[in-house]
Each structure stands twice: as structure tokens, then as C-alpha cells.
Amino acid sequence: MPPTGLATQLEGTLAAYLVHEFTIRLVCRAVVINREVVVKPTDAGDSGERPDLLGQAIAFEGELDAAETVSVPVEIKGSWHTGQRKEARRP
């Protein structure tokens, strides 16, 4: 396990790298990748639910007004997360 605080830094670095790579690869598509976006506010004093990355794409044929939006929230978890290590060991 990385030293305290390093895991958060590694997670942030990986998220920034992924956004950069997705942006390069999806530049000519109707796709947006954002980091730490509030997707479900819980109350006025809380930041709400924030996935590490949020990919959003617009699927349309013909008129843009009839377009549908597809969202994919992504959580980044590294091997330093004890819960993830337990899940990986499950049969």
C-alpha cells in the first residue's frame, strides 16, 4: 500500500492521463470526458456523488433535437484499495 496521501495522488494522476488519452482518441466524435462531476446532488451542503470520470456521448441520426445522451461513470480503483483486493480474491 502506498504511503498515506500517495494513493489519492496516484488515482488523480491516472484519471488525468485517461482523460488526456480519451480526448486525443475521441477528438472527432461527439464524446466528452469530464473529471469529478457531480452526477447526483445529495443536498445543498454536500458535494453529492462524483465519479472519477464521466464519459458522455451523443447518439443522433438526422436531427440533433432528437439526439440521445449516453453517460458512463467510471471509478478508478488501484491495488492499494483493500476492498478491491478482497473482491479480486473472490472465486
MOZI-V64752 format. One record per pair of residues at least 24 apart in sequence whose ideal C-beta (glycine too) atoms are under 10 Angstrom apart, sorted by the first residue. I is the first residue (numbers start at 1). GAP is how many residues later the second one is. D is the distance in whole Angstrom. If there is no record, write none. Layout:
BEGIN
<<I | GAP | D> <I | GAP | D>>
END
This chain:
BEGIN
<<1 | 77 | 10> <1 | 78 | 9> <1 | 79 | 5> <1 | 80 | 9> <1 | 81 | 8> <1 | 84 | 9> <2 | 76 | 8> <2 | 77 | 9> <2 | 78 | 5> <3 | 77 | 10> <6 | 74 | 8> <7 | 70 | 10> <7 | 71 | 7> <7 | 72 | 10> <7 | 73 | 4> <7 | 74 | 8> <8 | 72 | 10> <10 | 66 | 9> <10 | 68 | 6> <10 | 70 | 7> <11 | 41 | 7> <11 | 64 | 10> <11 | 65 | 5> <11 | 66 | 8> <11 | 67 | 6> <11 | 69 | 9> <11 | 70 | 9> <12 | 24 | 9> <12 | 40 | 9> <12 | 64 | 9> <13 | 63 | 10> <14 | 38 | 8> <14 | 39 | 10> <14 | 62 | 6> <14 | 63 | 10> <14 | 64 | 7> <15 | 36 | 10> <15 | 37 | 5> <15 | 38 | 6> <15 | 59 | 9> <15 | 60 | 10> <15 | 61 | 6> <16 | 37 | 10> <18 | 34 | 9> <18 | 35 | 6> <18 | 37 | 10> <18 | 56 | 8> <18 | 58 | 8> <19 | 33 | 10> <19 | 34 | 7> <19 | 36 | 10> <22 | 31 | 8> <22 | 33 | 7> <22 | 52 | 10> <26 | 29 | 9> <26 | 31 | 9> <29 | 28 | 7> <29 | 29 | 9> <30 | 26 | 9> <30 | 27 | 6> <30 | 28 | 4> <30 | 29 | 8> <30 | 30 | 8> <30 | 34 | 10> <30 | 37 | 8> <30 | 39 | 9> <31 | 24 | 7> <31 | 25 | 7> <31 | 26 | 5> <31 | 27 | 8> <31 | 39 | 9> <31 | 41 | 10> <32 | 24 | 5> <32 | 25 | 8> <32 | 26 | 9> <32 | 37 | 10> <32 | 39 | 10> <33 | 24 | 10> <33 | 39 | 9> <33 | 41 | 9> <34 | 37 | 10> <35 | 39 | 10> <35 | 41 | 10> <37 | 34 | 9> <37 | 36 | 9> <39 | 32 | 8> <39 | 34 | 6> <40 | 33 | 10> <49 | 24 | 8> <50 | 25 | 10> <51 | 24 | 6> <51 | 25 | 9> <52 | 24 | 4> <52 | 25 | 9>>
END
